[in-house]
């Protein structure tokens, strides 16, 4: 127990100094197959709890592939996102399992860009996010003779997170103290306002007791179109630009699909497991189902994802750090409409950070 407390304290200290990704959507680590991929055998325990902590700080502003981050960061926007995701899973008969994910977020955003006063202010959103319920099934029997397995997941994301969180914006260029309540930026909202369909595939293969490979695929289908929440606070953009954005639906929030793909290898050294992986994630410009109106930061992030796990008898601690290799935004449907009106090539920008950190603890009981 003493070793557990010390190690957990070190990991929490580490995350406090990690400055990690932005308004391009990011999912938590996919995970009921995590215990199996780390080489755990069968257990009589039927429950699993995964307490995952994610933090990033995003200030890098990219349009397409071009970095347009202002030299003075305070004149732009900086996103801060901390999420604790609590996942409770139950093993059922015949290799089925169910899982409930409850995210609790504390998000804030600082900068002068969205305030007509031209001064730096901070807006906040905190509370429960969109809860997910997922049913999983292992394709092969989960016994010791199988070196690998594939798990399918299907679930629902409920719109439990407040997608209309408001805070004060300073909306006057002459009266610097004047402020109005308005919806905060979608990058720090607690939810997207839509009911989504979760599709997930987890897989692993053990070469021996020391080396195995894994893969995770997560895709969130959001059939809903827009959430009707204004994207820009009052007086943050000129009236003629607001009129143009209104004609293209670029002035209200979109409810986009999200995806995450992970693959890598684990190397076990008794209780210590190191991971070398790749991660590809983002939000598409065109959803699988439904329309594609509204303002969305569509794009991708391709990252390397090293990690470390420390195993105990029925639990383990983990830490993953994503380091981006390639990232950028893509043209959305409102961008295409704006380009048709103005004749000027248009790609909406998005905020990105340099590192994304996950730290968590998993235990069975």
N, C-alpha and C positions, 0 to 999 in steps of 0.2 A: 504493500500500500504506500509506503514511503517513496519508493521509486516512482510509482504512478503519480503521486502528487508533485514530485520534483520535476518530472518530465513534462507534465501538463502545464506547470508553471512556466517552464522554459518556452514552450510552444506559444502560450499566451503572450509572453514578453516579446517573442519574435513577431507575432502578428501586429503588435502595437507599433512596430517600426517599419512595417511593410506598406509601401505606397502603390497600390495597385490601381478596371476597364470601364466603360462609360455607358452612354445611352443606347449603344447596340446591346440587345438583350443577351443575357447570360444565364444559363441554367446551373443548378447545383450539380455536384457529382452524382452521376447515376449509380444506384447502388445496392440493391438487395443481393446481387451476385458478388459483392465485394468480399465477404467472408470466404466464399468458395475459391475465388481467384487468388487469395493469399495462402491457399494450401490447407485450409481447415477441413477436418473430416466431419463425419456425422456427429451430431450432438442431440441429446435428449431435450435441449432447450427449445421452446417453441416461439419465443418472442425475441425480437431484436430492436434495440433503440440506437439510432444514429443521431448524434447532436453535432451538427455541422455549422461552422462559423465562416462567413465569407466577408472580405473587406476589399474595397478598392477606392482609389482616389483618381478621378479622371479630369484632366485638363487639356490634353492634346486634342486639337480640333483638326479633323481631316475631311477634305472634300474630294470624293473620288479617291485618288491616290496622293493628292497634294496636301501637305501639312500647312494649314493656314492658322496655326496657333498664334495669337497675338504675343508680341514681345513682352508686353506688360500683362501678366496673367490676370490681374485684377480687372482689366477692361473686358475680359471675356467671361467664361463660366468655369467653375471647378465643382465637380460632383464628388460627394462622399457617400458611400453606400456600405452600411453594415447590416448583414442579415444573419440571424441565427435560424437555421432550419432544423426542426425536430421531426424526425421520421420514426414512426412506430410501425413495425412489421410483425405479422403473425404467420407462422408456418402451418399450413393445412395438410390434409392427406393428399396422397397421389401427386406430390411435388408441386402443389399449388401454394400460393402465399398471397397475402394482401398487405397493403401498405398505405399509411396516411402521412402526408407531409404537411406540416404547419410552419410557415415562415413568419418570423417576427423581425421587422425591419426598423432601423433608425437611419433615415436618409436626410441629407441636407446639401444645399447648393449655395455657393458664394460667388459674387462677382457683380459687375456693373452693367453687363450687357442687356439684361431684361428690365432694368430700372430706368425710367425716363429721366430721373434726377441725375444720372451719370455718375452716381456714387456707388460704392460697394456696399451691398447688403446681403443678408443670408435668409434663405427660405428653408422650411423644414417639412418633413412628413414622417410619421412614425406610427406603428401599430401592426396588426396582423395582415399578412399578405394573402395572396390567392392560395387556398388550400387545395391539395391534390389527393385523390384517392385512386390507387392503382391495384390491379389484379395481375399476378405473375404466374407463369407456368414454365417449369423446366422441361425441355424437349426430351431429354434422356433421364433415366432413373438416376437419382442422386445417391449413388453408392460408391464405395471406395475403389471399385474396379474401373470406373470411368476416369480417363485422364482429362477429359474436357466435357463441357456442356454448353448449351445455349438456352437462354431464358427469354421468353416473350412477355411483354407487359402491355396492358391496355387500361386506360383510366380516364378520369374526368378531372379537369381543373375548374374549380368553382370560383365565381367572381366575388370572393369574400373580402378582398383587399379594397380599401377606399381608393378609387381611381379619380376622385374629384377632391383630393386634399387641397386645402387652401391655406395661404399665408399672405402676409402683407407685402405689396409691391409699392415702391415710391414712384408715382406715376406723373409727377409734375416736374418740368424742367426749370420752373421759376420758384416754386415753393418746395424746397428740398425736404421739408418735414411732412408734406402731404402724402398719405398712403391709402391704398385700397386693397380689400381682400380680393384675391383672384386665385385660380387653380395654379398650383406649382407645376414646374416642368415635368413632362412625362418620364424623364430620366430618374426622378426620385419619387414618383407616385407609387403607392403600395400595390396597385393592381392595374390591369388593363381594361377592366369592365366587361370582359367576355367570358362565356363558358367554353372551355376548350376540351379537345380530345387528345389524350396522351397516348403516344405510341412509343414503345421502348424495346430494345433488344440488348441483352447483356450476354457475353460469351467469354470463355476462358479455355486454355489448354495447358496442361502441365507436362513439360518435357521430362522433368525429374523433380526431386524434392526441393531443388534450389532455384529452378528457372521455370517460369510460366509466362504466357502471353495473355492479354485480355483485350476486349473491345466493348465499347458502349455506344449505342445509338439512341438518341432521344429526339423526337419530333413532336412539337405541340401544334395541333391543328386548331386554328381559331376561326370558326366560320363567320363570326360577327364581323361587321364592316368597320364602323366608326363608333366611338363612345360619346360623341357630342361635346366633349370637354374642349374649351378653347385652348389652342396651343400657345398663343402669345398673350401676355398680360396687357392691360390698357396702356396705350401710348408707347409701347416698346418698339413699334415699327411705324413708318410713315403711312398715312391714310391710303395713298395710292398703292403701296405694296400690300397692305391689308386687303384692299379690294381685289387685287390680282390673286392673292392667295385664297380668298373666299371663292372666287370663280373656278379655282382648280381643286377645291376641297383641301387645300394645304394649310388651312387655319384651324382645323380640329384634329383631335387625336385619332390615330388609327389603332386597330387591334390586330397586329401582325402575327403570323406564325413564327415560331422559334425553333431552332435546332442546335444540337450539340453532337459531335462525333469524337470519340476518344479511342485511342489504341496505343498499346505499349507493352512493356515487359517488366516483370517483377523478378528481383534477385534476392533470395532469402539467405540470411546469415543467422541461423538459429532464430532468435526472437526479432531480430532487425530485418526489415524488408525495404530495399530501395527500389524505386520505380523510375523508368525512363519512358516517357510517353509523348504522344502528339495529340493536339486538340484543335478541332475546327468547329466554329460556332458562329451564330449570327441570326439575322432576320431577313427573309427573302423580300423582294419587291412585289412578288405575286404569290398569294396564298394558294394552297391546294384547293380549298373550298371557299366560296364567297367572293365578294368584291374586294378591291384594293384601294379604296378611297382613304383620304385622311393623311395627315402628316406622320410619316414613320421614318426612323433612321435605319434604313435598310442597308445591310452590308455584312461583312464577315471579319473574323479574326482567326488567323492560323497561328498556333503557338506550340512551342515545346513545353512539356509539362513534367518536370522532375518531381519526385515525391519520396516521402519516407514514412514507413509504418513501424510501429513497435507493438509486438504481439504479447498478450497475456493469455491466461488460460482460456477465458471465454470473452475476450475483448481485445481491442487494439486502438491505439492512437494513430492518427495520420495527419500529414501535412503535404499539400500539393501547392506548387507555385507555377503559374503560367507565365511564360516569357514570349511576347509576340514576335513573330518572324515576318508576317505579312498581314496587313489590315487595310480596310478601305470601305467606302460607301458606294452604292450603286443607284442608278436612276430609278425613281419611283413613278407610279402612275401620275400623281400630281405634277411631278417634274416634267413628264412628257407633255402634259396639258399646257404647262407654263411655257415650255419650249415652242409649242405650236402657236401660242399667242404672241410671244415676243420675238421668236426667231433666234433667241440666244440659247446656246447649249447650257443645260441646267442639271446639276446633281446636288441633292441636299447633303449638307455636311453632317458629321456626327462626332461625338466626343469619345475618346479612347484614353486608356491609361497604359502604363508601361508594365504593370504586373498585377496579377490577380492571385489572391491567396485564399486557400481553403484550409481550415484546421478543424479537426473533429475527433470525436470519441465514439466508438461503436461497442456495444456489449450485448450479450444474449442472456436470457434468463427464463 
